[in-house]
Amino acid sequence: MDPDPRVHRKFLEELQKTGVLSAMGDIFEPAVLALPKESLTGVIQRPILKGPAS
């Protein structure tokens, strides 16, 4: 399940403000933070869950 990049970017920006490190920063942050702000528009979509609901 991939988070919406707009939501994830806001999360990362808030982490940076407080100095908290993300546990998976080396994997996800470079790509999300490299996105231009102009591309982060539109309706935020909920992730599509795969597998049976429990």
C-alpha distance matrix in Angstrom:
0.0 3.8 6.5 9.5 11.9 14.7 13.4 12.4 15.8 17.6 16.2 17.4 20.7 21.4 20.8 23.3 25.8 26.0 26.0 23.1 21.3 17.5 16.9 14.7 16.8 18.1 14.8 13.0 15.9 18.3 16.3 15.2 18.7 20.4 19.3 22.4 22.5 23.8 20.6 18.7 20.1 19.5 17.7 14.5 12.0 9.7 6.2 7.1 6.6 8.1 11.2 14.0 14.0 16.0
3.8 0.0 3.8 6.5 8.2 11.4 10.7 9.3 12.4 14.7 13.7 14.5 17.7 18.8 18.5 20.6 23.1 23.8 23.7 21.2 19.4 15.8 15.8 13.2 14.6 15.9 12.7 10.3 12.8 15.1 12.8 11.5 15.1 16.7 15.5 18.6 18.8 20.2 17.0 15.2 17.0 16.9 15.7 12.5 10.7 9.5 6.5 8.7 9.7 11.4 14.8 17.6 17.5 19.5
6.5 3.8 0.0 3.8 6.0 8.4 7.0 6.2 9.6 11.3 10.5 12.0 14.8 15.7 15.9 18.2 20.3 21.1 21.5 19.3 18.0 14.6 15.4 13.4 14.2 16.3 13.7 10.6 12.2 14.8 12.8 10.5 13.6 15.8 14.3 17.1 16.5 18.2 15.5 12.9 14.6 14.7 13.4 9.8 8.9 8.0 6.5 9.9 11.2 13.8 17.1 19.4 18.6 20.4
9.5 6.5 3.8 0.0 3.8 5.5 5.4 6.2 8.6 10.2 10.7 12.3 14.3 15.7 16.7 18.5 20.3 21.7 22.4 20.7 19.7 16.7 18.1 16.0 16.1 18.0 15.7 12.1 13.0 15.0 12.6 9.8 12.7 14.5 12.3 14.5 13.6 14.9 12.1 9.5 10.9 10.9 10.0 6.7 6.7 7.4 7.3 10.8 13.1 15.9 19.4 21.7 20.8 22.9
11.9 8.2 6.0 3.8 0.0 3.8 5.5 4.9 5.8 8.5 9.6 10.1 11.9 14.1 14.9 16.1 18.2 20.0 20.4 19.1 18.0 15.2 17.1 14.7 14.0 15.7 13.7 10.0 10.1 11.7 9.3 6.2 9.0 10.7 8.6 11.1 10.6 12.4 9.8 7.4 10.0 11.4 11.6 9.1 10.0 11.2 10.9 14.2 16.5 18.9 22.5 25.0 24.3 26.3
14.7 11.4 8.4 5.5 3.8 0.0 3.8 5.5 5.2 6.4 8.7 9.9 10.6 12.5 14.4 15.4 16.8 18.9 20.0 19.1 18.7 16.4 18.8 17.1 16.0 18.2 16.7 12.9 12.1 13.8 11.9 8.3 9.8 11.8 9.4 10.6 8.8 10.7 9.0 5.6 7.7 9.4 9.8 7.6 9.9 11.7 12.6 16.1 18.5 21.4 24.9 27.0 25.9 27.8
13.4 10.7 7.0 5.4 5.5 3.8 0.0 3.8 5.5 5.2 6.3 8.7 10.0 10.8 12.5 14.4 15.6 17.1 18.5 17.1 17.0 14.6 17.0 15.8 15.2 18.0 16.6 13.0 12.4 14.9 13.7 10.0 11.5 14.2 12.5 14.0 12.1 14.3 12.8 9.3 10.8 11.8 11.1 8.0 9.9 10.5 11.5 15.3 17.1 20.2 23.4 25.3 23.8 25.3
12.4 9.3 6.2 6.2 4.9 5.5 3.8 0.0 3.8 5.5 5.0 6.2 8.6 9.9 10.5 12.4 14.4 15.7 16.3 14.6 13.9 11.3 13.5 12.1 11.5 14.2 12.9 9.4 8.8 11.7 10.9 7.5 9.2 12.3 11.4 13.7 12.7 15.4 13.7 10.7 13.2 14.6 14.3 11.1 12.3 12.4 12.3 15.9 17.3 20.0 23.1 25.3 24.1 25.5
15.8 12.4 9.6 8.6 5.8 5.2 5.5 3.8 0.0 3.8 5.3 5.0 6.1 8.6 9.7 10.5 12.4 14.5 15.1 14.3 13.8 11.9 14.8 13.4 11.7 14.2 13.6 10.0 8.1 10.3 9.8 6.1 6.3 9.6 8.9 10.7 9.7 12.9 11.8 9.1 12.1 14.4 15.0 12.5 14.4 15.3 15.5 19.1 20.8 23.4 26.7 29.0 27.9 29.3
17.6 14.7 11.3 10.2 8.5 6.4 5.2 5.5 3.8 0.0 3.8 5.4 5.1 6.2 8.6 9.9 10.7 12.7 14.2 13.7 14.2 12.9 16.1 15.5 13.9 16.9 16.7 13.3 11.3 13.7 13.6 9.9 9.5 12.9 12.1 13.0 10.9 14.1 13.7 10.5 12.6 14.7 14.9 12.5 14.9 15.7 16.6 20.4 21.9 25.0 28.1 29.9 28.4 29.6
16.2 13.7 10.5 10.7 9.6 8.7 6.3 5.0 5.3 3.8 0.0 3.8 5.5 5.3 6.3 8.8 10.1 11.1 12.3 10.9 11.3 9.7 12.8 12.7 11.7 15.1 15.0 11.9 10.3 13.5 13.9 10.6 10.7 14.4 14.2 15.8 14.3 17.5 16.8 13.6 15.9 17.6 17.2 14.2 15.9 15.8 16.2 19.9 20.8 23.7 26.5 28.3 26.7 27.6
17.4 14.5 12.0 12.3 10.1 9.9 8.7 6.2 5.0 5.4 3.8 0.0 3.8 5.4 5.0 6.2 8.7 10.1 10.3 9.3 9.0 7.8 11.2 10.9 8.9 12.2 12.7 9.9 7.4 10.4 11.6 8.7 8.0 11.8 12.6 14.5 13.7 17.2 16.6 14.0 16.9 19.2 19.4 16.6 18.3 18.4 18.3 21.8 22.8 25.3 28.2 30.3 29.1 30.0
20.7 17.7 14.8 14.3 11.9 10.6 10.0 8.6 6.1 5.1 5.5 3.8 0.0 3.8 5.4 5.1 6.4 9.0 9.9 10.2 10.9 10.8 14.5 14.4 12.0 15.0 15.9 13.1 10.1 12.2 13.5 10.5 8.6 12.2 12.8 13.7 12.4 16.1 16.3 13.8 16.5 19.1 19.7 17.4 19.8 20.4 20.8 24.5 25.7 28.5 31.5 33.5 32.1 33.0
21.4 18.8 15.7 15.7 14.1 12.5 10.8 9.9 8.6 6.2 5.3 5.4 3.8 0.0 3.8 5.4 5.1 6.6 8.7 8.7 10.5 10.8 14.4 15.2 13.4 16.8 17.8 15.2 12.7 15.3 16.7 13.6 12.2 15.9 16.4 17.3 15.5 19.1 19.3 16.4 18.6 20.8 20.9 18.3 20.6 20.7 21.4 25.1 26.0 28.9 31.6 33.3 31.5 32.1
20.8 18.5 15.9 16.7 14.9 14.4 12.5 10.5 9.7 8.6 6.3 5.0 5.4 3.8 0.0 3.8 5.5 5.4 6.0 5.1 6.7 7.4 11.1 12.3 10.6 14.1 15.5 13.6 11.1 14.1 16.0 13.6 12.3 16.0 17.2 18.7 17.6 21.3 21.1 18.5 21.1 23.3 23.3 20.4 22.2 21.9 21.9 25.5 26.0 28.5 31.1 32.9 31.4 31.7
23.3 20.6 18.2 18.5 16.1 15.4 14.4 12.4 10.5 9.9 8.8 6.2 5.1 5.4 3.8 0.0 3.8 5.4 5.0 6.3 7.5 9.1 12.8 13.7 11.0 13.9 15.9 14.2 11.0 13.1 15.5 13.5 11.2 14.6 16.3 17.5 16.7 20.5 20.8 18.6 21.5 24.2 24.7 22.2 24.2 24.4 24.4 28.0 28.7 31.2 33.9 36.0 34.6 35.1
25.8 23.1 20.3 20.3 18.2 16.8 15.6 14.4 12.4 10.7 10.1 8.7 6.4 5.1 5.5 3.8 0.0 3.8 5.7 7.9 10.4 12.2 15.9 17.2 14.8 17.7 19.7 17.7 14.6 16.6 18.8 16.4 14.0 17.3 18.6 19.1 17.7 21.4 22.2 19.8 22.2 24.9 25.4 23.1 25.5 25.7 26.2 29.9 30.8 33.5 36.2 38.0 36.3 36.7
26.0 23.8 21.1 21.7 20.0 18.9 17.1 15.7 14.5 12.7 11.1 10.1 9.0 6.6 5.4 5.4 3.8 0.0 3.8 5.5 8.9 11.3 14.6 16.6 14.8 18.0 20.1 18.6 15.9 18.3 20.7 18.4 16.5 20.0 21.4 22.4 21.0 24.8 25.2 22.6 25.0 27.3 27.4 24.8 26.9 26.6 26.9 30.5 30.9 33.6 35.9 37.5 35.8 35.8
26.0 23.7 21.5 22.4 20.4 20.0 18.5 16.3 15.1 14.2 12.3 10.3 9.9 8.7 6.0 5.0 5.7 3.8 0.0 3.8 6.4 9.6 12.7 14.7 12.6 15.4 18.0 17.1 14.4 16.6 19.4 17.8 15.8 19.1 21.1 22.4 21.7 25.5 25.8 23.5 26.3 28.8 29.1 26.3 28.1 27.8 27.7 31.1 31.4 33.7 36.1 37.9 36.5 36.5
23.1 21.2 19.3 20.7 19.1 19.1 17.1 14.6 14.3 13.7 10.9 9.3 10.2 8.7 5.1 6.3 7.9 5.5 3.8 0.0 3.8 6.6 9.4 12.0 10.7 13.8 16.1 15.3 13.2 16.0 18.7 17.0 15.8 19.3 21.1 22.9 22.3 26.0 25.7 23.3 26.1 28.2 28.1 25.0 26.4 25.6 25.2 28.5 28.4 30.7 32.8 34.6 33.2 33.0
21.3 19.4 18.0 19.7 18.0 18.7 17.0 13.9 13.8 14.2 11.3 9.0 10.9 10.5 6.7 7.5 10.4 8.9 6.4 3.8 0.0 3.8 6.4 8.6 7.3 10.2 12.6 12.4 10.7 13.4 16.2 15.1 14.3 17.5 19.7 22.0 21.9 25.6 24.9 22.8 25.9 28.0 28.0 24.8 25.9 25.1 24.1 27.2 27.1 29.0 31.1 33.2 32.2 32.2
17.5 15.8 14.6 16.7 15.2 16.4 14.6 11.3 11.9 12.9 9.7 7.8 10.8 10.8 7.4 9.1 12.2 11.3 9.6 6.6 3.8 0.0 3.8 5.4 4.9 8.5 9.9 9.4 8.5 11.8 14.0 12.9 13.0 16.2 18.0 20.7 20.8 24.2 23.0 20.9 23.9 25.8 25.5 22.2 22.8 21.9 20.7 23.6 23.4 25.2 27.4 29.6 28.7 28.9
16.9 15.8 15.4 18.1 17.1 18.8 17.0 13.5 14.8 16.1 12.8 11.2 14.5 14.4 11.1 12.8 15.9 14.6 12.7 9.4 6.4 3.8 0.0 3.8 5.7 8.3 9.3 9.9 10.3 13.4 15.4 14.9 15.6 18.5 20.3 23.4 23.7 27.0 25.4 23.4 26.4 28.0 27.5 24.0 24.1 22.7 21.0 23.5 22.8 24.1 26.0 28.2 27.6 27.5
14.7 13.2 13.4 16.0 14.7 17.1 15.8 12.1 13.4 15.5 12.7 10.9 14.4 15.2 12.3 13.7 17.2 16.6 14.7 12.0 8.6 5.4 3.8 0.0 3.8 5.7 5.6 6.5 7.8 10.7 12.2 12.2 13.4 15.9 17.7 21.0 21.8 24.9 22.9 21.2 24.4 26.0 25.7 22.4 22.2 21.1 19.0 21.4 21.0 22.1 24.2 26.8 26.6 27.0
16.8 14.6 14.2 16.1 14.0 16.0 15.2 11.5 11.7 13.9 11.7 8.9 12.0 13.4 10.6 11.0 14.8 14.8 12.6 10.7 7.3 4.9 5.7 3.8 0.0 3.8 5.4 5.7 5.1 7.7 10.2 10.2 10.6 13.1 15.3 18.4 19.3 22.6 21.1 19.6 23.0 25.1 25.3 22.2 22.6 22.1 20.4 23.1 23.2 24.6 27.1 29.8 29.4 30.1
18.1 15.9 16.3 18.0 15.7 18.2 18.0 14.2 14.2 16.9 15.1 12.2 15.0 16.8 14.1 13.9 17.7 18.0 15.4 13.8 10.2 8.5 8.3 5.7 3.8 0.0 3.8 6.1 6.3 7.1 9.7 11.1 11.6 13.1 15.7 19.0 20.6 23.7 22.0 21.1 24.7 26.9 27.3 24.4 24.6 24.3 22.2 24.5 24.7 25.6 28.0 31.0 31.1 31.9
14.8 12.7 13.7 15.7 13.7 16.7 16.6 12.9 13.6 16.7 15.0 12.7 15.9 17.8 15.5 15.9 19.7 20.1 18.0 16.1 12.6 9.9 9.3 5.6 5.4 3.8 0.0 3.8 6.3 7.3 8.4 9.9 11.6 12.9 14.8 18.5 20.1 22.8 20.6 19.7 23.2 25.0 25.2 22.3 22.0 21.6 19.2 21.2 21.4 22.1 24.7 27.8 28.1 29.1
13.0 10.3 10.6 12.1 10.0 12.9 13.0 9.4 10.0 13.3 11.9 9.9 13.1 15.2 13.6 14.2 17.7 18.6 17.1 15.3 12.4 9.4 9.9 6.5 5.7 6.1 3.8 0.0 3.8 5.9 6.0 6.5 8.7 10.4 11.8 15.4 16.7 19.4 17.2 16.1 19.4 21.3 21.5 18.7 18.7 18.5 16.5 19.0 19.6 20.8 23.7 26.7 26.7 28.0
15.9 12.8 12.2 13.0 10.1 12.1 12.4 8.8 8.1 11.3 10.3 7.4 10.1 12.7 11.1 11.0 14.6 15.9 14.4 13.2 10.7 8.5 10.3 7.8 5.1 6.3 6.3 3.8 0.0 3.8 5.6 5.2 5.8 8.2 10.2 13.4 14.6 17.7 16.1 14.9 18.5 20.9 21.6 18.9 19.6 19.9 18.5 21.4 22.3 23.9 26.9 29.8 29.4 30.7
18.3 15.1 14.8 15.0 11.7 13.8 14.9 11.7 10.3 13.7 13.5 10.4 12.2 15.3 14.1 13.1 16.6 18.3 16.6 16.0 13.4 11.8 13.4 10.7 7.7 7.1 7.3 5.9 3.8 0.0 3.8 5.7 5.4 6.0 8.9 12.1 14.1 17.0 15.5 15.3 19.0 21.7 22.9 20.7 21.5 22.2 20.8 23.5 24.7 26.0 29.2 32.2 32.2 33.7
16.3 12.8 12.8 12.6 9.3 11.9 13.7 10.9 9.8 13.6 13.9 11.6 13.5 16.7 16.0 15.5 18.8 20.7 19.4 18.7 16.2 14.0 15.4 12.2 10.2 9.7 8.4 6.0 5.6 3.8 0.0 3.8 5.6 5.2 6.7 10.4 12.6 14.9 12.8 12.9 16.5 18.9 20.2 18.2 18.8 19.8 18.3 20.8 22.4 23.7 27.0 30.2 30.3 32.1
15.2 11.5 10.5 9.8 6.2 8.3 10.0 7.5 6.1 9.9 10.6 8.7 10.5 13.6 13.6 13.5 16.4 18.4 17.8 17.0 15.1 12.9 14.9 12.2 10.2 11.1 9.9 6.5 5.2 5.7 3.8 0.0 3.8 5.4 5.6 9.1 10.3 12.9 11.0 10.1 13.7 16.1 17.3 15.1 16.1 17.2 16.3 19.2 21.0 22.8 26.2 29.1 28.8 30.6
18.7 15.1 13.6 12.7 9.0 9.8 11.5 9.2 6.3 9.5 10.7 8.0 8.6 12.2 12.3 11.2 14.0 16.5 15.8 15.8 14.3 13.0 15.6 13.4 10.6 11.6 11.6 8.7 5.8 5.4 5.6 3.8 0.0 3.8 5.5 8.0 9.1 12.4 11.6 10.8 14.5 17.6 19.1 17.2 18.8 20.1 19.6 22.7 24.5 26.5 29.8 32.6 32.1 33.7
20.4 16.7 15.8 14.5 10.7 11.8 14.2 12.3 9.6 12.9 14.4 11.8 12.2 15.9 16.0 14.6 17.3 20.0 19.1 19.3 17.5 16.2 18.5 15.9 13.1 13.1 12.9 10.4 8.2 6.0 5.2 5.4 3.8 0.0 3.8 6.3 9.0 11.5 10.6 11.1 14.9 18.0 20.1 18.7 20.2 21.9 21.2 24.0 26.1 27.8 31.2 34.2 34.1 35.9
19.3 15.5 14.3 12.3 8.6 9.4 12.5 11.4 8.9 12.1 14.2 12.6 12.8 16.4 17.2 16.3 18.6 21.4 21.1 21.1 19.7 18.0 20.3 17.7 15.3 15.7 14.8 11.8 10.2 8.9 6.7 5.6 5.5 3.8 0.0 3.8 6.3 8.3 6.8 7.6 11.3 14.4 16.6 15.7 17.3 19.4 19.1 21.9 24.3 26.2 29.9 32.7 32.5 34.6
22.4 18.6 17.1 14.5 11.1 10.6 14.0 13.7 10.7 13.0 15.8 14.5 13.7 17.3 18.7 17.5 19.1 22.4 22.4 22.9 22.0 20.7 23.4 21.0 18.4 19.0 18.5 15.4 13.4 12.1 10.4 9.1 8.0 6.3 3.8 0.0 3.8 5.4 5.6 7.1 10.3 13.8 16.7 16.4 18.6 21.2 21.4 24.3 27.0 29.1 32.8 35.6 35.1 37.3
22.5 18.8 16.5 13.6 10.6 8.8 12.1 12.7 9.7 10.9 14.3 13.7 12.4 15.5 17.6 16.7 17.7 21.0 21.7 22.3 21.9 20.8 23.7 21.8 19.3 20.6 20.1 16.7 14.6 14.1 12.6 10.3 9.1 9.0 6.3 3.8 0.0 3.8 5.4 5.2 7.9 11.6 14.4 14.4 17.2 19.8 20.7 23.8 26.6 29.1 32.8 35.2 34.4 36.5
23.8 20.2 18.2 14.9 12.4 10.7 14.3 15.4 12.9 14.1 17.5 17.2 16.1 19.1 21.3 20.5 21.4 24.8 25.5 26.0 25.6 24.2 27.0 24.9 22.6 23.7 22.8 19.4 17.7 17.0 14.9 12.9 12.4 11.5 8.3 5.4 3.8 0.0 3.8 5.5 6.7 10.2 13.6 14.5 17.2 20.4 21.4 24.2 27.3 29.8 33.5 35.9 35.2 37.6
20.6 17.0 15.5 12.1 9.8 9.0 12.8 13.7 11.8 13.7 16.8 16.6 16.3 19.3 21.1 20.8 22.2 25.2 25.8 25.7 24.9 23.0 25.4 22.9 21.1 22.0 20.6 17.2 16.1 15.5 12.8 11.0 11.6 10.6 6.8 5.6 5.4 3.8 0.0 3.8 5.7 8.8 11.9 12.4 14.6 17.7 18.3 20.9 24.1 26.3 30.1 32.6 32.1 34.7
18.7 15.2 12.9 9.5 7.4 5.6 9.3 10.7 9.1 10.5 13.6 14.0 13.8 16.4 18.5 18.6 19.8 22.6 23.5 23.3 22.8 20.9 23.4 21.2 19.6 21.1 19.7 16.1 14.9 15.3 12.9 10.1 10.8 11.1 7.6 7.1 5.2 5.5 3.8 0.0 3.8 7.1 9.6 9.5 12.1 15.0 16.1 19.0 22.0 24.7 28.4 30.7 29.8 32.2
20.1 17.0 14.6 10.9 10.0 7.7 10.8 13.2 12.1 12.6 15.9 16.9 16.5 18.6 21.1 21.5 22.2 25.0 26.3 26.1 25.9 23.9 26.4 24.4 23.0 24.7 23.2 19.4 18.5 19.0 16.5 13.7 14.5 14.9 11.3 10.3 7.9 6.7 5.7 3.8 0.0 3.8 7.0 8.3 11.3 14.6 16.4 19.2 22.4 25.3 28.9 30.9 29.8 32.3
19.5 16.9 14.7 10.9 11.4 9.4 11.8 14.6 14.4 14.7 17.6 19.2 19.1 20.8 23.3 24.2 24.9 27.3 28.8 28.2 28.0 25.8 28.0 26.0 25.1 26.9 25.0 21.3 20.9 21.7 18.9 16.1 17.6 18.0 14.4 13.8 11.6 10.2 8.8 7.1 3.8 0.0 3.8 6.4 9.0 12.7 14.9 17.3 20.7 23.6 27.1 28.9 27.8 30.4
17.7 15.7 13.4 10.0 11.6 9.8 11.1 14.3 15.0 14.9 17.2 19.4 19.7 20.9 23.3 24.7 25.4 27.4 29.1 28.1 28.0 25.5 27.5 25.7 25.3 27.3 25.2 21.5 21.6 22.9 20.2 17.3 19.1 20.1 16.6 16.7 14.4 13.6 11.9 9.6 7.0 3.8 0.0 3.8 6.2 9.7 12.5 14.8 18.1 21.2 24.6 26.0 24.6 27.2
14.5 12.5 9.8 6.7 9.1 7.6 8.0 11.1 12.5 12.5 14.2 16.6 17.4 18.3 20.4 22.2 23.1 24.8 26.3 25.0 24.8 22.2 24.0 22.4 22.2 24.4 22.3 18.7 18.9 20.7 18.2 15.1 17.2 18.7 15.7 16.4 14.4 14.5 12.4 9.5 8.3 6.4 3.8 0.0 3.8 6.8 9.5 12.4 15.4 18.7 22.0 23.5 22.0 24.4
12.0 10.7 8.9 6.7 10.0 9.9 9.9 12.3 14.4 14.9 15.9 18.3 19.8 20.6 22.2 24.2 25.5 26.9 28.1 26.4 25.9 22.8 24.1 22.2 22.6 24.6 22.0 18.7 19.6 21.5 18.8 16.1 18.8 20.2 17.3 18.6 17.2 17.2 14.6 12.1 11.3 9.0 6.2 3.8 0.0 3.8 6.3 8.7 11.9 15.1 18.5 20.0 18.7 21.4
9.7 9.5 8.0 7.4 11.2 11.7 10.5 12.4 15.3 15.7 15.8 18.4 20.4 20.7 21.9 24.4 25.7 26.6 27.8 25.6 25.1 21.9 22.7 21.1 22.1 24.3 21.6 18.5 19.9 22.2 19.8 17.2 20.1 21.9 19.4 21.2 19.8 20.4 17.7 15.0 14.6 12.7 9.7 6.8 3.8 0.0 3.8 6.4 8.9 12.4 15.5 16.8 15.3 17.8
6.2 6.5 6.5 7.3 10.9 12.6 11.5 12.3 15.5 16.6 16.2 18.3 20.8 21.4 21.9 24.4 26.2 26.9 27.7 25.2 24.1 20.7 21.0 19.0 20.4 22.2 19.2 16.5 18.5 20.8 18.3 16.3 19.6 21.2 19.1 21.4 20.7 21.4 18.3 16.1 16.4 14.9 12.5 9.5 6.3 3.8 0.0 3.8 6.1 9.4 12.7 14.7 13.8 16.4
7.1 8.7 9.9 10.8 14.2 16.1 15.3 15.9 19.1 20.4 19.9 21.8 24.5 25.1 25.5 28.0 29.9 30.5 31.1 28.5 27.2 23.6 23.5 21.4 23.1 24.5 21.2 19.0 21.4 23.5 20.8 19.2 22.7 24.0 21.9 24.3 23.8 24.2 20.9 19.0 19.2 17.3 14.8 12.4 8.7 6.4 3.8 0.0 3.8 6.4 9.9 11.9 11.6 14.8
6.6 9.7 11.2 13.1 16.5 18.5 17.1 17.3 20.8 21.9 20.8 22.8 25.7 26.0 26.0 28.7 30.8 30.9 31.4 28.4 27.1 23.4 22.8 21.0 23.2 24.7 21.4 19.6 22.3 24.7 22.4 21.0 24.5 26.1 24.3 27.0 26.6 27.3 24.1 22.0 22.4 20.7 18.1 15.4 11.9 8.9 6.1 3.8 0.0 3.8 6.7 8.6 8.4 11.4
8.1 11.4 13.8 15.9 18.9 21.4 20.2 20.0 23.4 25.0 23.7 25.3 28.5 28.9 28.5 31.2 33.5 33.6 33.7 30.7 29.0 25.2 24.1 22.1 24.6 25.6 22.1 20.8 23.9 26.0 23.7 22.8 26.5 27.8 26.2 29.1 29.1 29.8 26.3 24.7 25.3 23.6 21.2 18.7 15.1 12.4 9.4 6.4 3.8 0.0 3.8 6.9 8.4 11.4
11.2 14.8 17.1 19.4 22.5 24.9 23.4 23.1 26.7 28.1 26.5 28.2 31.5 31.6 31.1 33.9 36.2 35.9 36.1 32.8 31.1 27.4 26.0 24.2 27.1 28.0 24.7 23.7 26.9 29.2 27.0 26.2 29.8 31.2 29.9 32.8 32.8 33.5 30.1 28.4 28.9 27.1 24.6 22.0 18.5 15.5 12.7 9.9 6.7 3.8 0.0 3.8 6.5 9.1
14.0 17.6 19.4 21.7 25.0 27.0 25.3 25.3 29.0 29.9 28.3 30.3 33.5 33.3 32.9 36.0 38.0 37.5 37.9 34.6 33.2 29.6 28.2 26.8 29.8 31.0 27.8 26.7 29.8 32.2 30.2 29.1 32.6 34.2 32.7 35.6 35.2 35.9 32.6 30.7 30.9 28.9 26.0 23.5 20.0 16.8 14.7 11.9 8.6 6.9 3.8 0.0 3.8 6.3
14.0 17.5 18.6 20.8 24.3 25.9 23.8 24.1 27.9 28.4 26.7 29.1 32.1 31.5 31.4 34.6 36.3 35.8 36.5 33.2 32.2 28.7 27.6 26.6 29.4 31.1 28.1 26.7 29.4 32.2 30.3 28.8 32.1 34.1 32.5 35.1 34.4 35.2 32.1 29.8 29.8 27.8 24.6 22.0 18.7 15.3 13.8 11.6 8.4 8.4 6.5 3.8 0.0 3.8
16.0 19.5 20.4 22.9 26.3 27.8 25.3 25.5 29.3 29.6 27.6 30.0 33.0 32.1 31.7 35.1 36.7 35.8 36.5 33.0 32.2 28.9 27.5 27.0 30.1 31.9 29.1 28.0 30.7 33.7 32.1 30.6 33.7 35.9 34.6 37.3 36.5 37.6 34.7 32.2 32.3 30.4 27.2 24.4 21.4 17.8 16.4 14.8 11.4 11.4 9.1 6.3 3.8 0.0
